[in-house]
Structure formats: structure tokens, C-alpha cells
């Protein structure tokens, strides 16, 4: 399910604004997941926390029922010119999904999209890459039946490495034994030649 909306965002500047404004009433209704005073303080101190809570509530409004595991809904928020009351004008990208198994992949996509905006990429290209990356993450989630891909070294590769290491050690041991034996033969042969030479010299004198 896809949708798009454009609006300006303004982060709250005081706790009284959060508690009294109608726009934040959903945070304290029994139908919504309530937030504590600590979360309110975090929203005031950190813009990213506000954006995370904002994305969560927009997601709950757009997708009230989330029951599909293999193909969950995804909400992407792109704050291009920063918040209205933030003079730094820092861009932010927040991607929220009903599946926690997508958190790692979506976190990487967020960082890549934010860097692209900072580097001045055309917005059409940023959105196209964002959609492609989200689509790839959903495709991988569907192919793995909701499981997370294992990026560790497989067991057969570990066993093959141990076999190769054992063969290398065996080859080195055999080579060391053969070379040592050959040197021993050469030394013994040289000793016989020297003793034979001495005996001939002695006879001559």
C-alpha cells in the first residue's frame, strides 16, 4: 500500500505544548500507546525521538491493522529542509514498519537516504533509490518467510577450511621430514669423503 503527503513539521518546544495541543492528544488517549513523562522529555531534547514517535502515530493512522508478516506495510518520512523551528535545517529520514525484522535493513536505508539528501542528490533520485532499497528488503523478507538472513560463515565452509588447514600442515610436515632426511644423507656422505681423503694423504706421506 502506497501513499504520499507533503507538509511542514515543527517539533514541540515545551511540555505544555504537548499536553495542551490537540495534535498531540492521540498520545494520551486510551486507544493509543500512551507515552510517559520521560518520553515527553526525550521528545523535547531530541528531534529524532520526536520524529520516531511522529512516524509511529502516522503509521498507526494509515495502517490501523498490521497482520501480514511476509509483506508488511512501510512508512517513509523525508524531512528535506529540517524542522520549521530548527535553524540548522538538517534533513532527516525515518522509515517505520510493522515488522521488527526489517529494523536493521531499514536503518541502513535511512542512513543512505539521509546522506544522499545531504550530498545534494535530486529528490527524484533519492526517492527512487529509497523505493528500490525498501522493495529489495521486502523481497528478501518474503523469500526467507519472515526470517533474517544469516550472514555468518556456513558450517560446510568451516569444515572445508579445517580440512585445508590440516592438509597444509601435513604437507609442511612431510616436506620438513624429507628435507631433513636428505640433509642428513648429504652430511653423512660428505664425512665419508673427507675421511677417505685423509687416509690417502696419509699414505702418500
MOTA-V413771 format. One record per residue. N is the residue number from 1. RES is the residue in one small letter. PSI is psi in degrees with one decimal (* if undefined). BURIAL is + if it has 9 or more other C-alpha atoms within 8 Angstrom, else -. Layout:
# MOTA-V413771
n:res:psi:burial
N:RES:PSI:BURIAL
N:RES:PSI:BURIAL
This chain:
# MOTA-V413771
n:res:psi:burial
1:x:130.0:-
2:x:153.6:-
3:x:160.6:-
4:x:150.1:-
5:x:145.1:-
6:x:127.1:-
7:x:165.7:-
8:x:141.7:-
9:x:141.4:-
10:x:118.8:-
11:x:143.2:+
12:x:148.9:+
13:x:-10.7:-
14:x:157.2:-
15:x:-32.7:+
16:x:-34.6:-
17:x:-38.1:+
18:x:-43.5:+
19:x:-27.9:-
20:x:-23.2:-
21:x:138.6:-
22:x:-29.2:-
23:x:-22.3:-
24:x:8.8:+
25:x:-29.4:+
26:x:-25.7:-
27:x:-20.1:+
28:x:4.5:+
29:x:154.8:+
30:x:-22.2:-
31:x:-16.8:-
32:x:167.3:-
33:x:114.8:-
34:x:152.4:-
35:x:152.0:-
36:x:175.0:-
37:x:-30.0:-
38:x:-38.9:-
39:x:-38.8:-
40:x:-43.0:+
41:x:-39.2:+
42:x:-35.9:+
43:x:-39.8:+
44:x:-30.5:+
45:x:-27.6:-
46:x:120.7:-
47:x:-33.2:+
48:x:-36.2:-
49:x:-42.5:+
50:x:-43.2:+
51:x:-36.5:+
52:x:-45.2:+
53:x:-39.9:-
54:x:-44.9:-
55:x:-37.8:+
56:x:-44.5:+
57:x:-36.8:-
58:x:-39.1:-
59:x:-43.3:+
60:x:-31.6:+
61:x:-40.8:-
62:x:-35.4:-
63:x:77.3:-
64:x:-28.6:-
65:x:123.3:-
66:x:93.9:-
67:x:5.6:-
68:x:121.5:-
69:x:-42.9:-
70:x:-25.0:+
71:x:73.0:-
72:x:161.4:+
73:x:151.3:+
74:x:132.9:-
75:x:127.9:+
76:x:124.7:-
77:x:125.9:+
78:x:111.5:-
79:x:99.9:+
80:x:-51.3:-
81:x:20.3:-
82:x:-179.3:+
83:x:157.0:+
84:x:-43.7:+
85:x:20.5:-
86:x:110.9:-
87:x:-15.5:-
88:x:-24.0:-
89:x:47.3:-
90:x:130.2:-
91:x:148.0:+
92:x:146.8:+
93:x:126.8:+
94:x:124.5:+
95:x:125.0:+
96:x:142.1:+
97:x:155.2:+
98:x:-9.9:-
99:x:121.5:-
100:x:-17.6:-
101:x:-10.8:-
102:x:-1.3:+
103:x:-44.8:+
104:x:-46.8:-
105:x:-42.5:-
106:x:-31.2:+
107:x:-42.1:+
108:x:-38.2:-
109:x:-38.5:+
110:x:-47.4:+
111:x:-42.6:+
112:x:-41.6:-
113:x:-39.3:+
114:x:-44.1:+
115:x:-37.0:-
116:x:-40.5:+
117:x:-42.5:+
118:x:-37.0:-
119:x:-2.8:-
120:x:25.0:-
121:x:149.8:+
122:x:140.5:-
123:x:-32.6:-
124:x:-39.1:-
125:x:-39.7:-
126:x:-46.1:+
127:x:-39.1:-
128:x:-46.0:-
129:x:-37.0:+
130:x:-45.4:+
131:x:-42.1:-
132:x:-44.2:-
133:x:-41.4:+
134:x:-40.9:+
135:x:-39.9:-
136:x:-40.2:-
137:x:-40.3:+
138:x:-38.5:+
139:x:-42.9:-
140:x:-39.0:-
141:x:-39.0:+
142:x:-41.7:+
143:x:-30.7:-
144:x:7.6:+
145:x:42.8:-
146:x:-2.2:+
147:x:158.4:-
148:x:134.6:-
149:x:134.3:-
150:x:114.0:-
151:x:8.3:-
152:x:167.5:-
153:x:127.0:-
154:x:159.5:-
155:x:-36.0:-
156:x:-32.2:-
157:x:-36.4:-
158:x:-44.7:+
159:x:-39.2:-
160:x:-38.2:-
161:x:-41.5:-
162:x:-40.1:-
163:x:-44.0:-
164:x:-41.4:-
165:x:-39.4:-
166:x:-39.9:-
167:x:-39.8:-
168:x:-44.0:-
169:x:-40.8:-
170:x:-41.1:-
171:x:-41.3:-
172:x:-39.4:-
173:x:-42.9:-
174:x:-42.2:-
175:x:-42.6:-
176:x:-40.4:-
177:x:-42.7:-
178:x:-44.7:-
179:x:-41.6:-
180:x:-40.8:-
181:x:-38.9:-
182:x:-41.5:-
183:x:-36.5:-
184:x:-39.9:-
185:x:-42.4:-
186:x:-40.8:-
187:x:-42.6:-
188:x:-37.5:-
189:x:-38.0:-
190:x:-34.7:-
191:x:-36.5:-
192:x:-39.3:-
193:x:-38.9:-
194:x:-43.6:-
195:x:-36.3:-
196:x:-39.5:-
197:x:-41.3:-
198:x:-39.8:-
199:x:-37.3:-
200:x:-41.3:-
201:x:-41.7:-
202:x:-38.4:-
203:x:-35.8:-
204:x:-37.7:-
205:x:*:-
